[in-house]
Structures are given as C-alpha cells and as structure tokens.
Amino acid sequence: MVRENQRLFKRFDRKLLSASDVTAVAKEYFKETDREEVVTFCLDTKNRLTAINQVSVGSLNQSIVHAREVFKLAILSNSAAIILVHNHPSGDPSPSTEDDLITKKILRAGKILGIHLLDHVVIANNKRFSYQENGWNGLYPDVDES
C-alpha cells in the first residue's frame, strides 16, 4: 500500500532543499497533465524525497483536497515533512483563495500529526508560485496558526 501511486519516485531520489528543486521534480510529474492535480512530496528528516502521492485529480480549474488524503502516505512512510504541490493548467501559477485556505488547513493538520508542511508550490507552464519563497509566515513552525 505504501508504494502505490508513486510515479517517478525512483528517478528523483534526492534532497529537496528549495522551491527550484521541487519545481524540477513537479514539472516532470505534471508534464502530460491537462487537469488540476494535487500531490504530496513526502520527505524524511534530511529532506530526502521518499514518496510522491497523488492526492486528487480534478477538473480544468479545481481539485478537492482532504487532509486525510494529503497525510495518508506521509504517515505510512514515516515522513517527517511534506511539500504540497499542484498544477494550474491555466498557465497562471498565482494561488487562489481556495489554495490559501487549503494551505492553512494542511498546516494545522500537520502540526497536530507532527508532520511539518515545508511549502506549497503551484506549478504552471514554466512558472511557479512558492508560498515559502513569497514570505507566507504560516509555513514556519514557530508561528501560531490559531
């Protein structure tokens, strides 16, 4: 069960230290996707990619995301942290209001589970939006989200 739906896992067995690293893996993962898709990159304590889990496949502009699906493989694979990644087939990586709400929800759930959300990266064509790169304080562990 832990290994199901882990496309490209063997090809990208490396550390993810920046949004650029995440983007390189995500661009390959999403290259033939014509609908919005959400995945979780699961990481060990040294930020090594241990699994890629498909969370949701949606329509052209929307995906349903539940915290239980985001964290299912992270828990099964003993992940220390995750990075939430999804694509915008529209070509614009700007996050929507729904993206912001999902990010906050996943952050809170991760704090309860002890699995840190390191970043949420939105990929569109050759562009990206990284919450961490854009200074969103919600991703830092010392910030209270209540």
N, C-alpha and C positions, 0 to 999 in steps of 0.2 A: 504494500500500500504506500509506503514512503516513496518509492521510486516512480509511481505513476505520474504521467503528465509532466515530465521533466525534460522537455525538448532542449537540445543544445547544451545540456549540463556538462557533458564531458569536454566539449570544445572550449569552455570558458571557466575551467577550474583555476581561478586566480583570485587575488585580493581585489576588492572594490574599495578604493580609497578616495574617490571623488565622483562628482556627477559625470565627469568625462568618461570614467571607467564604466559607470552604469550605462551611459548612453551607447558606448561601443557594443556592449552585450545586447542592450534593448533594441538597437537598430537592426541587428541581425535577427533577433527574435521576432520582431514585428514586420519584417520586410515584405511579406506577402499577405498582410492582414488588411482587409478592406472595411472592417468594423472595429468599433472601440473594444479593446481588450485590456483587462487588468491582470497583472501578475505580481507575485511576491517573490523577491530575491531573498533567500534565506542565507544568513551568514553565521559563521562560527565566531568565537571570541577574538579572532585575529582578522576579522572582516573578509575571510575567505568564503567565496560562494560555495554553498553546499547543496543548494537545490533551487530550482525555479518552479514555481507553482502557478498554474493558470487559475485565477480566482473567478473570473467572469468574462464572458463574451457577450457583448450587447449589440445594439443597433449601430447605425451610422454615427450617432452622436451621444449615446448613453449606455452605461452599464450599471447593473445592480451590484452593489458591493456590501457584503455582510462580514462583520468582524470574524465570525466563526470560520468562514472560508479563507480569510486572509491568514489566520493563525493556525489553521489545521495542520498543514505540513511543517510549519515552523515548530510547533510543539512536538510532532512526531519525529522530527530530525534534530531535536535538541538545539535549536538555533538560539543564539544569544541576541541577535538583532535581525531586523528585516528592512528592506527598502521596498516601498510600494512603487510600482511603475505602471503607467498606462499610456496608450497612444491616443492621439486625436487625428482621425482620418481627414478632418477638415484642412489640415496643414497648419493650423494655428495652435501653438503649444500653451497659450495663455490658459491658466486654470479657471474653471468655472466656479460659481458659488457652491455647487454640489461637490466639486473637488475639494474645496476648502473644508466643507462640513465632514466629508469622509475622512480627510486627513486628521482632523481633530478627534473624530470618533475612534480611529485606529490608534492614535497616540494614547488616548485614555485607556483603551482595552489593553494595549501593550504594557502600559505602566502596571495595570492590575496583574497581568500574566508574567511580568518580569522579562519581557522581550522588547527591547528598545527599537523604536521607529527612527532610523537614521536619516531618512529622506523620503520624499515623494517626488518622483520625476515624471514629467509629462513629455512624451516624445511626439514630434510632428515633422514629417519630412526630414530635413537635416538640421532641425532646430530642437531645442529642449527648454523646459522650464523646470528648475530645481527649487523646491521650497527652501532647502538649506542655503543654496547659493544666493537666494533672494532675501536672506535675513529673517525668515519666519521663525520667531523665537519659540514657537510651540514645539519645535523638534529637539530642543536642548533639554537634557534630563533634569536640570536644576530649576526649570520653570514650572510653576504650578498651573495646571490646566483647569482648576475648578471654577 
